[in-house]
Structure formats: C-alpha cells, structure tokens
Amino acid sequence: MKKLSLAVLVSMVLAACTAEVYSNRGDATILSSKNISNDVVELTVQKDNGEIVTLKRKYDSHATVGARVTVTGQENKQDSDLKTIHRYEFK
C-alpha cells in the first residue's frame, strides 16, 4: 500500500511541475476536434485575441481539446498553419 501511495504522490508532483511549463506556450487553444476520415481531423481553434479559426489537418495525438498550439499569422487553412506543442510522454 505504501508503494502505491508513493507512486500516486510522485505522479501528482510531476504533473504539477510540468503544468505551468505548457500553459503559457503557444498562441491559441484547441476548442473542438472532429474526425473527417481516419487520418484527417477538423480542429476549431481560438486564438488568444478571441478569433476562432477552423482548420483541417492530419491526425496528431498532441492536438487534443484544450491543448495549446501555435497558429501562423497568415492562415491558408492548411496543415502547416498549426504547430502542436509536443509534451513529454512517459511509456
């Protein structure tokens, strides 16, 4: 039981330490994601200035609802307009 509680405590500390790192990166937040096909999704993104943009792009596991992303200033509604911020993955 002590090992389990220690593991839970360590995971909570790691999550708390990395939350601040990713919260201020990027200039937009993903509001919704809709599958169009197996490898294409439609993302609704809200920029920090309040503008809402809809983009279609290839599936990316880092582009989840609530994730911070970087949207280019010149929008061509293409895949290259949105850059995801990759988080560390523990496997």
Biopython code that builds the backbone (N, CA, C, O; Angstrom):
import numpy as np
from Bio.PDB.StructureBuilder import StructureBuilder

atoms = [
    (1, "MET", "N", (0.821, -1.191, 0.000)),
    (1, "MET", "CA", (0.000, 0.000, 0.000)),
    (1, "MET", "C", (0.865, 1.255, 0.000)),
    (1, "MET", "O", (0.522, 2.254, -0.631)),
    (2, "LYS", "N", (1.990, 1.195, 0.714)),
    (2, "LYS", "CA", (2.881, 2.354, 0.772)),
    (2, "LYS", "C", (3.486, 2.655, -0.594)),
    (2, "LYS", "O", (3.666, 3.818, -0.954)),
    (3, "LYS", "N", (3.804, 1.598, -1.364)),
    (3, "LYS", "CA", (4.374, 1.798, -2.695)),
    (3, "LYS", "C", (3.357, 2.452, -3.629)),
    (3, "LYS", "O", (3.708, 3.320, -4.428)),
    (4, "LEU", "N", (2.116, 2.037, -3.524)),
    (4, "LEU", "CA", (1.070, 2.617, -4.369)),
    (4, "LEU", "C", (0.861, 4.088, -4.041)),
    (4, "LEU", "O", (0.756, 4.917, -4.945)),
    (5, "SER", "N", (0.799, 4.416, -2.759)),
    (5, "SER", "CA", (0.601, 5.812, -2.385)),
    (5, "SER", "C", (1.809, 6.665, -2.767)),
    (5, "SER", "O", (1.655, 7.833, -3.123)),
    (6, "LEU", "N", (2.991, 6.096, -2.695)),
    (6, "LEU", "CA", (4.196, 6.817, -3.116)),
    (6, "LEU", "C", (4.177, 7.068, -4.622)),
    (6, "LEU", "O", (4.541, 8.153, -5.075)),
    (7, "ALA", "N", (3.754, 6.073, -5.393)),
    (7, "ALA", "CA", (3.673, 6.230, -6.847)),
    (7, "ALA", "C", (2.648, 7.295, -7.229)),
    (7, "ALA", "O", (2.887, 8.086, -8.141)),
    (8, "VAL", "N", (1.516, 7.320, -6.542)),
    (8, "VAL", "CA", (0.491, 8.335, -6.804)),
    (8, "VAL", "C", (1.016, 9.722, -6.452)),
    (8, "VAL", "O", (0.789, 10.677, -7.194)),
    (9, "LEU", "N", (1.706, 9.838, -5.339)),
    (9, "LEU", "CA", (2.267, 11.118, -4.930)),
    (9, "LEU", "C", (3.296, 11.629, -5.939)),
    (9, "LEU", "O", (3.292, 12.811, -6.283)),
    (10, "VAL", "N", (4.161, 10.761, -6.407)),
    (10, "VAL", "CA", (5.187, 11.150, -7.378)),
    (10, "VAL", "C", (4.540, 11.594, -8.694)),
    (10, "VAL", "O", (4.955, 12.591, -9.284)),
    (11, "SER", "N", (3.539, 10.867, -9.145)),
    (11, "SER", "CA", (2.884, 11.247, -10.401)),
    (11, "SER", "C", (2.161, 12.586, -10.267)),
    (11, "SER", "O", (2.131, 13.362, -11.223)),
    (12, "MET", "N", (1.583, 12.870, -9.111)),
    (12, "MET", "CA", (0.919, 14.161, -8.899)),
    (12, "MET", "C", (1.935, 15.300, -8.883)),
    (12, "MET", "O", (1.671, 16.373, -9.425)),
    (13, "VAL", "N", (3.072, 15.079, -8.278)),
    (13, "VAL", "CA", (4.115, 16.103, -8.235)),
    (13, "VAL", "C", (4.647, 16.378, -9.641)),
    (13, "VAL", "O", (4.843, 17.535, -10.012)),
    (14, "LEU", "N", (4.879, 15.333, -10.418)),
    (14, "LEU", "CA", (5.348, 15.522, -11.793)),
    (14, "LEU", "C", (4.321, 16.275, -12.632)),
    (14, "LEU", "O", (4.691, 17.154, -13.411)),
    (15, "ALA", "N", (3.063, 15.953, -12.489)),
    (15, "ALA", "CA", (2.015, 16.647, -13.241)),
    (15, "ALA", "C", (1.939, 18.116, -12.844)),
    (15, "ALA", "O", (1.769, 18.984, -13.700)),
    (16, "ALA", "N", (2.062, 18.391, -11.572)),
    (16, "ALA", "CA", (2.005, 19.780, -11.101)),
    (16, "ALA", "C", (3.205, 20.581, -11.582)),
    (16, "ALA", "O", (3.075, 21.763, -11.899)),
    (17, "CYS", "N", (4.361, 19.955, -11.637)),
    (17, "CYS", "CA", (5.574, 20.665, -12.066)),
    (17, "CYS", "C", (5.563, 20.974, -13.554)),
    (17, "CYS", "O", (6.086, 22.011, -13.960)),
    (18, "THR", "N", (4.990, 20.114, -14.374)),
    (18, "THR", "CA", (5.006, 20.345, -15.812)),
    (18, "THR", "C", (3.804, 21.145, -16.289)),
    (18, "THR", "O", (3.817, 21.622, -17.423)),
    (19, "ALA", "N", (2.775, 21.314, -15.484)),
    (19, "ALA", "CA", (1.580, 22.032, -15.926)),
    (19, "ALA", "C", (1.888, 23.483, -16.270)),
    (19, "ALA", "O", (1.396, 23.992, -17.277)),
    (20, "GLU", "N", (2.675, 24.142, -15.474)),
    (20, "GLU", "CA", (2.997, 25.551, -15.707)),
    (20, "GLU", "C", (3.866, 25.733, -16.949)),
    (20, "GLU", "O", (3.774, 26.762, -17.619)),
    (21, "VAL", "N", (4.700, 24.760, -17.260)),
    (21, "VAL", "CA", (5.589, 24.852, -18.410)),
    (21, "VAL", "C", (4.794, 24.951, -19.701)),
    (21, "VAL", "O", (5.145, 25.732, -20.586)),
    (22, "TYR", "N", (3.730, 24.169, -19.821)),
    (22, "TYR", "CA", (2.980, 24.127, -21.072)),
    (22, "TYR", "C", (1.828, 25.124, -21.130)),
    (22, "TYR", "O", (1.300, 25.367, -22.215)),
    (23, "SER", "N", (1.426, 25.698, -20.029)),
    (23, "SER", "CA", (0.246, 26.564, -20.027)),
    (23, "SER", "C", (0.484, 27.899, -20.711)),
    (23, "SER", "O", (-0.473, 28.509, -21.189)),
    (24, "ASN", "N", (1.733, 28.381, -20.778)),
    (24, "ASN", "CA", (1.974, 29.681, -21.379)),
    (24, "ASN", "C", (2.644, 29.597, -22.740)),
    (24, "ASN", "O", (3.068, 30.624, -23.269)),
    (25, "ARG", "N", (2.754, 28.425, -23.317)),
    (25, "ARG", "CA", (3.329, 28.273, -24.648)),
    (25, "ARG", "C", (2.226, 28.290, -25.682)),
    (25, "ARG", "O", (1.097, 27.893, -25.396)),
    (26, "GLY", "N", (2.538, 28.742, -26.867)),
    (26, "GLY", "CA", (1.568, 28.789, -27.952)),
    (26, "GLY", "C", (0.769, 30.076, -27.921)),
    (26, "GLY", "O", (0.884, 30.881, -26.997)),
    (27, "ASP", "N", (-0.048, 30.255, -28.957)),
    (27, "ASP", "CA", (-0.864, 31.462, -29.042)),
    (27, "ASP", "C", (-2.336, 31.164, -29.291)),
    (27, "ASP", "O", (-3.101, 32.062, -29.641)),
    (28, "ALA", "N", (-2.739, 29.902, -29.112)),
    (28, "ALA", "CA", (-4.132, 29.516, -29.330)),
    (28, "ALA", "C", (-4.435, 28.242, -28.546)),
    (28, "ALA", "O", (-3.530, 27.533, -28.105)),
    (29, "THR", "N", (-5.743, 27.966, -28.382)),
    (29, "THR", "CA", (-6.201, 26.776, -27.671)),
    (29, "THR", "C", (-7.183, 26.025, -28.553)),
    (29, "THR", "O", (-8.041, 26.640, -29.185)),
    (30, "ILE", "N", (-7.070, 24.707, -28.605)),
    (30, "ILE", "CA", (-7.993, 23.890, -29.394)),
    (30, "ILE", "C", (-9.296, 23.754, -28.618)),
    (30, "ILE", "O", (-9.306, 23.297, -27.476)),
    (31, "LEU", "N", (-10.408, 24.162, -29.259)),
    (31, "LEU", "CA", (-11.724, 24.094, -28.622)),
    (31, "LEU", "C", (-12.438, 22.788, -28.923)),
    (31, "LEU", "O", (-13.072, 22.210, -28.040)),
    (32, "SER", "N", (-12.341, 22.309, -30.182)),
    (32, "SER", "CA", (-13.017, 21.066, -30.534)),
    (32, "SER", "C", (-12.268, 20.365, -31.655)),
    (32, "SER", "O", (-11.512, 20.980, -32.407)),
    (33, "SER", "N", (-12.496, 19.078, -31.742)),
    (33, "SER", "CA", (-11.860, 18.244, -32.756)),
    (33, "SER", "C", (-12.905, 17.283, -33.302)),
    (33, "SER", "O", (-13.608, 16.620, -32.539)),
    (34, "LYS", "N", (-13.005, 17.209, -34.636)),
    (34, "LYS", "CA", (-13.996, 16.332, -35.256)),
    (34, "LYS", "C", (-13.304, 15.500, -36.327)),
    (34, "LYS", "O", (-12.620, 16.046, -37.192)),
    (35, "ASN", "N", (-13.479, 14.180, -36.275)),
    (35, "ASN", "CA", (-12.894, 13.292, -37.282)),
    (35, "ASN", "C", (-13.634, 13.439, -38.599)),
    (35, "ASN", "O", (-14.862, 13.363, -38.643)),
    (36, "ILE", "N", (-12.884, 13.651, -39.670)),
    (36, "ILE", "CA", (-13.467, 13.694, -41.003)),
    (36, "ILE", "C", (-13.237, 12.360, -41.699)),
    (36, "ILE", "O", (-14.135, 11.835, -42.356)),
    (37, "SER", "N", (-12.048, 11.819, -41.555)),
    (37, "SER", "CA", (-11.724, 10.476, -42.038)),
    (37, "SER", "C", (-10.754, 9.858, -41.035)),
    (37, "SER", "O", (-10.535, 10.412, -39.958)),
    (38, "ASN", "N", (-10.178, 8.718, -41.385)),
    (38, "ASN", "CA", (-9.281, 8.035, -40.444)),
    (38, "ASN", "C", (-8.040, 8.848, -40.106)),
    (38, "ASN", "O", (-7.533, 8.757, -38.989)),
    (39, "ASP", "N", (-7.541, 9.645, -41.054)),
    (39, "ASP", "CA", (-6.307, 10.382, -40.792)),
    (39, "ASP", "C", (-6.443, 11.899, -40.937)),
    (39, "ASP", "O", (-5.432, 12.601, -40.949)),
    (40, "VAL", "N", (-7.665, 12.420, -41.047)),
    (40, "VAL", "CA", (-7.886, 13.865, -41.159)),
    (40, "VAL", "C", (-8.902, 14.299, -40.103)),
    (40, "VAL", "O", (-9.941, 13.665, -39.924)),
    (41, "VAL", "N", (-8.578, 15.401, -39.403)),
    (41, "VAL", "CA", (-9.481, 15.960, -38.399)),
    (41, "VAL", "C", (-9.731, 17.433, -38.698)),
    (41, "VAL", "O", (-8.917, 18.104, -39.332)),
    (42, "GLU", "N", (-10.874, 17.915, -38.228)),
    (42, "GLU", "CA", (-11.197, 19.333, -38.332)),
    (42, "GLU", "C", (-11.089, 19.918, -36.923)),
    (42, "GLU", "O", (-11.792, 19.488, -36.008)),
    (43, "LEU", "N", (-10.209, 20.892, -36.760)),
    (43, "LEU", "CA", (-9.972, 21.495, -35.457)),
    (43, "LEU", "C", (-10.549, 22.896, -35.410)),
    (43, "LEU", "O", (-10.351, 23.687, -36.332)),
    (44, "THR", "N", (-11.261, 23.202, -34.340)),
    (44, "THR", "CA", (-11.714, 24.565, -34.078)),
    (44, "THR", "C", (-10.799, 25.131, -33.019)),
    (44, "THR", "O", (-10.708, 24.605, -31.910)),
    (45, "VAL", "N", (-10.107, 26.234, -33.378)),
    (45, "VAL", "CA", (-9.062, 26.801, -32.536)),
    (45, "VAL", "C", (-9.423, 28.243, -32.210)),
    (45, "VAL", "O", (-9.864, 28.993, -33.081)),
    (46, "GLN", "N", (-9.232, 28.630, -30.942)),
    (46, "GLN", "CA", (-9.443, 30.019, -30.537)),
    (46, "GLN", "C", (-8.092, 30.645, -30.224)),
    (46, "GLN", "O", (-7.364, 30.194, -29.339)),
    (47, "LYS", "N", (-7.774, 31.709, -30.983)),
    (47, "LYS", "CA", (-6.528, 32.429, -30.740)),
    (47, "LYS", "C", (-6.658, 33.245, -29.460)),
    (47, "LYS", "O", (-7.763, 33.458, -28.960)),
    (48, "ASP", "N", (-5.546, 33.693, -28.942)),
    (48, "ASP", "CA", (-5.550, 34.479, -27.710)),
    (48, "ASP", "C", (-6.253, 35.823, -27.882)),
    (48, "ASP", "O", (-6.692, 36.416, -26.896)),
    (49, "ASN", "N", (-6.369, 36.316, -29.125)),
    (49, "ASN", "CA", (-7.071, 37.579, -29.361)),
    (49, "ASN", "C", (-8.584, 37.377, -29.502)),
    (49, "ASN", "O", (-9.304, 38.347, -29.739)),
    (50, "GLY", "N", (-9.083, 36.143, -29.363)),
    (50, "GLY", "CA", (-10.506, 35.851, -29.400)),
    (50, "GLY", "C", (-10.999, 35.326, -30.735)),
    (50, "GLY", "O", (-12.123, 34.831, -30.824)),
    (51, "GLU", "N", (-10.186, 35.423, -31.772)),
    (51, "GLU", "CA", (-10.583, 34.955, -33.104)),
    (51, "GLU", "C", (-10.682, 33.433, -33.119)),
    (51, "GLU", "O", (-9.820, 32.745, -32.572)),
    (52, "ILE", "N", (-11.734, 32.910, -33.747)),
    (52, "ILE", "CA", (-11.930, 31.465, -33.850)),
    (52, "ILE", "C", (-11.658, 31.033, -35.284)),
    (52, "ILE", "O", (-12.199, 31.604, -36.230)),
    (53, "VAL", "N", (-10.814, 30.018, -35.432)),
    (53, "VAL", "CA", (-10.374, 29.536, -36.734)),
    (53, "VAL", "C", (-10.682, 28.038, -36.826)),
    (53, "VAL", "O", (-10.519, 27.304, -35.851)),
    (54, "THR", "N", (-11.125, 27.594, -37.997)),
    (54, "THR", "CA", (-11.365, 26.172, -38.239)),
    (54, "THR", "C", (-10.347, 25.683, -39.257)),
    (54, "THR", "O", (-10.227, 26.246, -40.345)),
    (55, "LEU", "N", (-9.616, 24.635, -38.900)),
    (55, "LEU", "CA", (-8.571, 24.091, -39.764)),
    (55, "LEU", "C", (-8.757, 22.598, -39.946)),
    (55, "LEU", "O", (-9.190, 21.902, -39.027)),
    (56, "LYS", "N", (-8.428, 22.105, -41.134)),
    (56, "LYS", "CA", (-8.384, 20.663, -41.377)),
    (56, "LYS", "C", (-6.929, 20.270, -41.457)),
    (56, "LYS", "O", (-6.129, 20.932, -42.119)),
    (57, "ARG", "N", (-6.588, 19.182, -40.774)),
    (57, "ARG", "CA", (-5.203, 18.733, -40.787)),
    (57, "ARG", "C", (-5.120, 17.243, -40.522)),
    (57, "ARG", "O", (-6.102, 16.604, -40.144)),
    (58, "LYS", "N", (-3.925, 16.701, -40.728)),
    (58, "LYS", "CA", (-3.703, 15.291, -40.450)),
    (58, "LYS", "C", (-3.820, 15.049, -38.956)),
    (58, "LYS", "O", (-3.551, 15.939, -38.150)),
    (59, "TYR", "N", (-4.220, 13.850, -38.594)),
    (59, "TYR", "CA", (-4.358, 13.481, -37.185)),
    (59, "TYR", "C", (-3.015, 13.617, -36.485)),
    (59, "TYR", "O", (-1.982, 13.198, -37.009)),
    (60, "ASP", "N", (-3.042, 14.207, -35.296)),
    (60, "ASP", "CA", (-1.858, 14.356, -34.457)),
    (60, "ASP", "C", (-2.300, 14.114, -33.017)),
    (60, "ASP", "O", (-3.201, 14.787, -32.518)),
    (61, "SER", "N", (-1.666, 13.155, -32.356)),
    (61, "SER", "CA", (-2.090, 12.810, -30.996)),
    (61, "SER", "C", (-1.846, 13.944, -30.010)),
    (61, "SER", "O", (-2.441, 13.947, -28.933)),
    (62, "HIS", "N", (-0.991, 14.907, -30.344)),
    (62, "HIS", "CA", (-0.735, 16.045, -29.459)),
    (62, "HIS", "C", (-1.781, 17.144, -29.617)),
    (62, "HIS", "O", (-1.879, 18.028, -28.767)),
    (63, "ALA", "N", (-2.558, 17.101, -30.689)),
    (63, "ALA", "CA", (-3.574, 18.129, -30.944)),
    (63, "ALA", "C", (-4.902, 17.689, -30.331)),
    (63, "ALA", "O", (-5.827, 17.309, -31.049)),
    (64, "THR", "N", (-4.990, 17.741, -29.020)),
    (64, "THR", "CA", (-6.202, 17.342, -28.306)),
    (64, "THR", "C", (-6.949, 18.580, -27.825)),
    (64, "THR", "O", (-6.385, 19.672, -27.773)),
    (65, "VAL", "N", (-8.208, 18.406, -27.476)),
    (65, "VAL", "CA", (-9.012, 19.523, -26.983)),
    (65, "VAL", "C", (-8.384, 20.081, -25.712)),
    (65, "VAL", "O", (-8.067, 19.335, -24.786)),
    (66, "GLY", "N", (-8.208, 21.383, -25.679)),
    (66, "GLY", "CA", (-7.593, 22.050, -24.538)),
    (66, "GLY", "C", (-6.098, 22.267, -24.683)),
    (66, "GLY", "O", (-5.499, 22.981, -23.879)),
    (67, "ALA", "N", (-5.481, 21.663, -25.694)),
    (67, "ALA", "CA", (-4.039, 21.804, -25.886)),
    (67, "ALA", "C", (-3.700, 23.190, -26.430)),
    (67, "ALA", "O", (-4.458, 23.766, -27.211)),
    (68, "ARG", "N", (-2.563, 23.708, -26.011)),
    (68, "ARG", "CA", (-2.063, 24.983, -26.532)),
    (68, "ARG", "C", (-1.307, 24.703, -27.827)),
    (68, "ARG", "O", (-0.522, 23.757, -27.896)),
    (69, "VAL", "N", (-1.540, 25.519, -28.849)),
    (69, "VAL", "CA", (-0.899, 25.358, -30.149)),
    (69, "VAL", "C", (-0.438, 26.717, -30.653)),
    (69, "VAL", "O", (-0.814, 27.755, -30.108)),
    (70, "THR", "N", (0.371, 26.699, -31.687)),
    (70, "THR", "CA", (0.815, 27.915, -32.336)),
    (70, "THR", "C", (0.187, 27.976, -33.720)),
    (70, "THR", "O", (0.347, 27.049, -34.513)),
    (71, "VAL", "N", (-0.525, 29.054, -34.016)),
    (71, "VAL", "CA", (-1.166, 29.241, -35.315)),
    (71, "VAL", "C", (-0.399, 30.340, -36.043)),
    (71, "VAL", "O", (-0.111, 31.388, -35.464)),
    (72, "THR", "N", (-0.069, 30.101, -37.313)),
    (72, "THR", "CA", (0.669, 31.098, -38.086)),
    (72, "THR", "C", (-0.194, 32.331, -38.323)),
    (72, "THR", "O", (-1.422, 32.250, -38.297)),
    (73, "GLY", "N", (0.444, 33.460, -38.553)),
    (73, "GLY", "CA", (-0.282, 34.706, -38.791)),
    (73, "GLY", "C", (-1.034, 34.694, -40.103)),
    (73, "GLY", "O", (-2.146, 35.216, -40.184)),
    (74, "GLN", "N", (-0.447, 34.110, -41.130)),
    (74, "GLN", "CA", (-1.084, 34.013, -42.449)),
    (74, "GLN", "C", (-1.772, 32.659, -42.539)),
    (74, "GLN", "O", (-1.105, 31.631, -42.655)),
    (75, "GLU", "N", (-3.098, 32.651, -42.488)),
    (75, "GLU", "CA", (-3.823, 31.381, -42.493)),
    (75, "GLU", "C", (-4.268, 31.018, -43.898)),
    (75, "GLU", "O", (-5.003, 31.761, -44.548)),
    (76, "ASN", "N", (-3.810, 29.867, -44.350)),
    (76, "ASN", "CA", (-4.243, 29.338, -45.640)),
    (76, "ASN", "C", (-5.178, 28.157, -45.445)),
    (76, "ASN", "O", (-5.528, 27.464, -46.401)),
    (77, "LYS", "N", (-5.583, 27.930, -44.187)),
    (77, "LYS", "CA", (-6.415, 26.789, -43.803)),
    (77, "LYS", "C", (-5.797, 25.481, -44.283)),
    (77, "LYS", "O", (-6.484, 24.609, -44.815)),
    (78, "GLN", "N", (-4.495, 25.366, -44.084)),
    (78, "GLN", "CA", (-3.758, 24.172, -44.467)),
    (78, "GLN", "C", (-3.122, 23.548, -43.240)),
    (78, "GLN", "O", (-3.119, 24.122, -42.151)),
    (79, "ASP", "N", (-2.583, 22.357, -43.449)),
    (79, "ASP", "CA", (-1.981, 21.601, -42.349)),
    (79, "ASP", "C", (-0.812, 22.342, -41.708)),
    (79, "ASP", "O", (-0.595, 22.231, -40.502)),
    (80, "SER", "N", (-0.066, 23.089, -42.498)),
    (80, "SER", "CA", (1.134, 23.750, -41.971)),
    (80, "SER", "C", (0.819, 25.004, -41.155)),
    (80, "SER", "O", (1.730, 25.597, -40.577)),
    (81, "ASP", "N", (-0.443, 25.421, -41.093)),
    (81, "ASP", "CA", (-0.811, 26.624, -40.347)),
    (81, "ASP", "C", (-0.779, 26.421, -38.834)),
    (81, "ASP", "O", (-0.701, 27.397, -38.088)),
    (82, "LEU", "N", (-0.838, 25.187, -38.375)),
    (82, "LEU", "CA", (-0.950, 24.910, -36.942)),
    (82, "LEU", "C", (0.218, 24.046, -36.485)),
    (82, "LEU", "O", (0.453, 22.971, -37.036)),
    (83, "LYS", "N", (0.936, 24.508, -35.496)),
    (83, "LYS", "CA", (2.062, 23.752, -34.940)),
    (83, "LYS", "C", (1.697, 23.306, -33.535)),
    (83, "LYS", "O", (1.371, 24.130, -32.680)),
    (84, "THR", "N", (1.751, 22.006, -33.297)),
    (84, "THR", "CA", (1.431, 21.494, -31.970)),
    (84, "THR", "C", (2.645, 21.601, -31.065)),
    (84, "THR", "O", (3.784, 21.628, -31.532)),
    (85, "ILE", "N", (2.391, 21.659, -29.779)),
    (85, "ILE", "CA", (3.447, 21.700, -28.774)),
    (85, "ILE", "C", (3.550, 20.296, -28.195)),
    (85, "ILE", "O", (2.644, 19.833, -27.503)),
    (86, "HIS", "N", (4.642, 19.634, -28.477)),
    (86, "HIS", "CA", (4.799, 18.248, -28.044)),
    (86, "HIS", "C", (5.158, 18.194, -26.570)),
    (86, "HIS", "O", (6.084, 18.867, -26.115)),
    (87, "ARG", "N", (4.422, 17.394, -25.841)),
    (87, "ARG", "CA", (4.674, 17.172, -24.423)),
    (87, "ARG", "C", (5.472, 15.889, -24.273)),
    (87, "ARG", "O", (5.496, 15.040, -25.164)),
    (88, "TYR", "N", (6.115, 15.769, -23.142)),
    (88, "TYR", "CA", (6.814, 14.529, -22.861)),
    (88, "TYR", "C", (5.801, 13.428, -22.612)),
    (88, "TYR", "O", (4.781, 13.642, -21.957)),
    (89, "GLU", "N", (6.090, 12.253, -23.141)),
    (89, "GLU", "CA", (5.210, 11.109, -22.931)),
    (89, "GLU", "C", (5.980, 10.041, -22.171)),
    (89, "GLU", "O", (7.080, 9.649, -22.561)),
    (90, "PHE", "N", (5.395, 9.587, -21.102)),
    (90, "PHE", "CA", (6.005, 8.534, -20.299)),
    (90, "PHE", "C", (5.331, 7.223, -20.643)),
    (90, "PHE", "O", (4.123, 7.069, -20.464)),
    (91, "LYS", "N", (6.111, 6.286, -21.134)),
    (91, "LYS", "CA", (5.532, 4.996, -21.526)),
    (91, "LYS", "C", (6.223, 3.877, -20.808)),
    (91, "LYS", "O", (5.878, 2.711, -21.004)),
]
sb = StructureBuilder()
sb.init_structure("model")
sb.init_model(0)
sb.init_chain("A")
sb.init_seg("    ")
for serial, (resi, resn, name, xyz) in enumerate(atoms, 1):
    if name == "N":
        sb.init_residue(resn, " ", resi, " ")
    sb.init_atom(name, np.array(xyz, "f"), 0.0, 1.0, " ", f" {name:<3s}", serial, name[0])
structure = sb.get_structure()
